[in-house]
Amino acid sequence: MLIVGINYAPEPVGIGPYTQGLAEALVEAGAEVQAVVAKPYYPQWRTYPAYAGGGRQHGEEHGVKLTRCPIYVPAEPSGLKRIVHLASFALSALPFALRAALRPKAERPELVLVLAPALLSVFTAWLAAKVAGARLWIHVQDFEVEAALATGLMDQRGLPARLARWLEARLLRLGDKVSTISPQMCAKLREKGVAPERVFEMRNWSDARFAPDPAGAEAIRAEWGLGNRKVALYSGNVARKQGIEILVEAARRLQHRSDLAFVICGEGPNRAELERLAAGLDNVQLHDLQVSERMGAMLTMADLHLLPQIAGAADLVLPSKLTNMLASGRPVVATTEPGTGLYDEVDGCGAVTPPGDAEALAAAIAQLADDPDRRALLGAAARERAAERWSKAAIIPRALGELGYWELPQPSS
């Protein structure tokens, strides 16, 4: 099997951990896996120092044969720069994907998996699949074209937008199988012309490494001077499609509450703007993303989780951070509309308020902060939902079965 995807571990958030988890589960299931990925850069939008300089890097990690390609990483990923960034990976990955496809017949991949983003890499993977005589599996983590339009990175009415939509639909229809992470996103694939029999759902999963850690949570509370305050936590990327600015607006409305703290752990292109907006608010703390060894403690430290999403991004992506929020056994407060995938996942496990309504968000946070019994009830429901819907031990075998690999041993959790 050959995997082509821009993001991979050690990137701690976003798509990278899931690509790594899938690749290693496939190795455990008996597959020989090669992966062509970019040098890690996310979410800081700069190549990690340990990987900077030089050209490609080859190695093997947990049984996965990895080629890490150099790519263009803009410090400020505006619309055009982001397109160049994604195109640079598609071009950089092409010779290594073709090299795998041109091996002796017995060593060629039987299945090529490409992850979108980056959509432009689909052509690279399709070409490798054609050369190798392999099937092509496209997995869509988010609809990057529509997300760019929704967040204003591209003019919705212009010729580039029309061309991008046409190219997206054309590339998606190249897949022998096309998967994505929610029922609503599966429906969107069918709307884009992908044959229904080729579409299947493969969710992201909660990370077993982030198990609840009460002792570590108390240590973080002491380290950050949180004391006994109730903590509303956001941890993840800080970018446009998150609409994270609304958290600062909600905090401003609740700054009279000395018993309540907003903690934002994240990095990304909008971090500096967020710091500017939060200046002067003593109920807001901003921290960098925490290392994986501290994630279980940090998630446990929260009394409730915050998950903002702008209206235009609904059903273009189901935030991967939700899986670990639910598994932590804490309620989630999300901003989204009824009928969206995010609403369906959070309903019954927290509170949902309209996108862009900071007053409603502040009220929902205050109500949960003042009701420990309800927090406990919703948190228990969240943990149960994570076990039912977001179990890696169930998700990956289902995907293997959909692809015709049901005879392989099932990977462990």
N, C-alpha and C positions, 0 to 999 in steps of 0.2 A: 504494500500500500504506500502511496505517495501523498503527503499532505502539503498543501501550499497555503500559507497564511501569514499575514504580516506580523501578528502578535503572538508571543509565546512567553513562558516563564523565562527569566525571573520577574517579568512584569507582575505586580502584585494584584492588580485590579483589572476590570474590563475583560476582554476576550482571552488574553494570554493564558490565565490559569485554566480555562476550559479547554483550550486547544491542547495544552500540556496534559490535562487529565484524560482527555479522549485518546490521545496518542499512546499514553502509557497503559490505559485500559485495553487498547487494541493489542499492544505487545503482550500483555498478560493473557489475553484471549488466544494467543498463538500466532498473531500476524507479525510479519516483518515490516516495520514501519520506517520510512524515510520522511523527513520533514524539511521543507525549504521555508525558512522564516526570515524576518528582519532582525538585525541587531536590536536589542531591547532599548526602548526610548520612552515608553508610556508609563504614567500619565504626565511626567515632567516635560515632555516634548524636547528632550535632548538625549542623545545617545549615552547610555550608562558608561561611566569612566572605564570600567573593566573591559568594555567592548569597543572603545573608541580607537580610531586609527586603523590603518591597514585595510585590506580587502576582506574577502569572505573568511569565515571561520568554520572549520569542520570539527565535529566531535560526536560523542555518544553520551546520552544522558538517560539513565533508567531504561536502557534497551532501545531507545529511539535514536536513530542516526540523524544528526542535525547538521544542516548547513545554514549558517547565519549570514545574510547578505547585507552589504552596506547600502543605505538608502539616504535620500535627502530628507532631513528633519527640520522643518521651519520652526524658529523660536516662537513665532506668533502665527498659528495656522489659520490664516484667512482663507477665503473661498478658493482662489486660484492656487495659492501655495499648497493647500490641502490636496488639490487635484494632482499637482506636480509630485507631491509627496507619495500619494498612492500609486501614481504611474511609475515612479522610480522603483518601487518594489516590484511591480509587474515586470518591468524590464530587467531588473537585477536578478530576479528569480528565474527568468526564462532559460538561460543556458544550463542552469543546474537541474531544472525540471526536465529539460530535454535530454540531458546526460543520463538521468535515471531511466527515461523512456527508451533510450537507445542501447541499454545494456543487452547482453545475450538474452534470448527469449525467455529462458527459464528464470531470469532474475528481474524481468520487467514487472512493473506494478500491474496488478489486475484491477485495482480501484484507485482513482485519483480523487482526493477530497480537497476542495478549495473553500476557503472561508471568506464571506463578505460581511464587512469590509475586509479586504479591498476588492470591490466589484471588478475593477480593471484586471485583477489577477485571474478572473474566470477564463479569459482568453488564453493566458499562459497555461492554465491547467487543462483547458480543452485541447490545446495543441499537443501537450504531453500525453493526454489520454488517447488522442488519435494516433500518435506515433507508436504508442505502446500497445494499442488494441485493447485499451482498458475502458471500464465504465467511468463516468464522471458523476460525482456527488457534489452538489453545491449546498453549503450550509450558510444560511443568512442569519447573522446575529443582529443586524439592524439594516433598515432600508436607507442607505446612506444618501441616495439622491434626494429622496423626499425629506429626509432630515435636514439636508443642506438648504432645501427650499423653505422648510418650516421655520428654521432658525435665522433666515435672512442671509445665509452665505451665498445664495444664488437668487437672482431675480426670477420669480415664478413665471412671468409673462414673456421672458426673452427667448431668443432662438437657442441659446445654450441649454436652457432648461428643457425645452422640447426635445432637443437632441439627446440630452442625458436620460430623459424618461424612455425614449425609444431604445437607446443603447442598453439600458438596464433590463427592459423587458426582453430584448433580443438575447442578451447574455444569459438571463435566467432560464430561458427556454432551451438552452444547450444541455442542461443537466439530464442525465438518465434518472437521477433522483434529486429532489430539491427539498431540503428540510429547513425548518425554522423553529423558533422557541416558544410560540404560543398559538392557540387556536385562531386568534384574530389575525396574526401574521401569516398563518397558513392560508386563510381566506384571501389575504392580500396577494399572495403568490398566485392563487387561481385567478384573481382579478387581472393580474399582469400577463395572463395567457399561459401559465404553466399548467399542463394537463393534470387534472385532479388525481389520477392514478400515480403520478410521479411525486406528489406532495406528501410529506409526513412530518409529524411534530417530533422534535428532539429538544427537550428542555435543557437549560443549564441546571446545575445541581448545587446543593449546599456542600460546603467544604468541611469534611470531617476533621480537618486540623484545627478548626475554630470552635472546638467544644467549649461549653461554658466553663469559666474559670473565676469563681467568686473571690479567691484570695488575690489573684492578679488584678481583678477589678478594684478591690479595695486599695491596692498599691497604686494604681493609676489615679484613683480619686485623691489620694494623699499627695501624689506627685504634682497633680494639676490644681491642687487647692480647692477641690470641689466640695469637700466636707459631706454634709448630709443633703445637699441640694438635689433636687430631682433633675435628671439630665436628659435633655432631648438631643439625640445624636444624629449627625449626618457624617458618613464616611464614604469617600469615593472621589470620582473625577469632578473637577470644577470647570464646567464648560457650558456652552449656551443651551444645549438641549435639556440640561438639568433644570434651568430656571432657578438656580440656587439662591439668587438675590432675594427671593420671597422669604427665605428663612430669616434674613437680617431684618426685613420689614416686620415680620411677626415678632421677632425679638424686641424690636423697638416698641411695639405695642404692649409688651409684657415686661418692660424694664423696671416697672415698679415692684415686680415679684422677686424679692430677694431669695426666695426658696427655689428658684428655677434657673437653670443654666443651659444655654445653647452651646453645644460643642460641635465644631466642624473640623473634621480631619480630611484634608484633601489637597490635591495639587492639580494643576492644569492651567490652561490659557487665561482663565478668568480669576485666578487667585488674587492678583494685585488689586483688581477692581473690587473684589469682595472685601479685602482688607480695608480699602478706602471707605466702603459703605459701612463697615462695622466699627470704624474708629469712634471712640467715645462711649461705646456700649459696654458696660462692665458685666453684662449678663451673657456675653458672647466670647468664646475662646476659639481661636484658630490654631490648629496643629497640623503638622505634616502627616501624610499617610503613615500608619504604623506598620512595623514589620510583621510578617505572618505569625511569628511566635507570640506577639502581643494581641493579635486580633480577637482571640477568644475572650481574653480579659476585657478588652475594650467594648466588645459587643455586650458582655455581661454587665459592664459598668453602667450602661444606659438604662434608664427607666422606660424610655420609648424611643423609637427610631423615626427619622424624618426622611421622606422620599418625595421630593418635588419633581414635577415634570410639566413642561409647558404644554399648552393645549395642542399646538400643531404637531407635537411629537408623539401623540397618542397612537399606539399600535404600529409605530414605525420601529419601536424597540421596547422590549420588556426588560427593565433594568436588572442586570445580573446581580447587583448587590442585594436585591430583595430576598434571594434564596437564603443567605446567611442571616439577614434580619429576622426572618421567620423562624429559622432554626434556633436562634438565640432565646426564644421564648419570651420576647418582648413585643408589645403591640407596635404597629406601624401607622404613622399618620402620613398619608399620601395626598398629592394634589392631582386629581384626574377626573374625568367625566364618567358617569354611569355607562355601561356597555363596552368600555375599553378593557383590554386584557389586564392592565394594572388594577382597575377597579375590581374585576372578578377575583383577582388573587388576594387583595387586601380586605375585601368585604367579609366581615365576620372575624377578622383578625386585628382590627384597628379602626381608624377613622379615615374618611375620605372627604376632602373639601374641593371646591371648584378651583381649577388652575387660575393663578393670578389674583386670587382673593386672599390677601394677607390677613384681613380681619377675621375671616372664617377659619383660617389656619391657626391663628393665635387662639381663638376661642376653643377649637378642638384640642389643642395642646394643653391649655389651661384646664379643661374639663377632665382630661385623662390624668393630668398631674394631681388633681384634687380627689381622685377616686381610685385608691389602691386596689380595691376589690375588683373593679372593672379592668384595671390594667392586668391583674393576675388572670382573670377569666379570658381576656383577649390574648394574653401571652401564651396561655396553655393551648388555645385554639391555633395560634400561629405555629407553635412547635408541632402540633399534630398535622397541620396542613403541610408543613415542610416534609414530614416523614411520608405523607401520602403521595405528594405530587413532585417532590424535588429530590428523590433518592437516587443517587448515582448507581446504586446496585440494581435498580429497576430500569433506569433510563437507557443506559448503554446497551444492555442485552436486547431491549426492544429495538434499538436502532440497528444492531447487528442482524436481528431477525428480519427487519424491513429490507435490509440490503441483501438478504439471502445467505447470511453467515450464521444461521441459527445452530449449525452443527458444532460451532466452536464452543469451548468451555466458557461459562459466564464469568466475567471478571468480578472480583470481590469489591465490597464497598470501600 
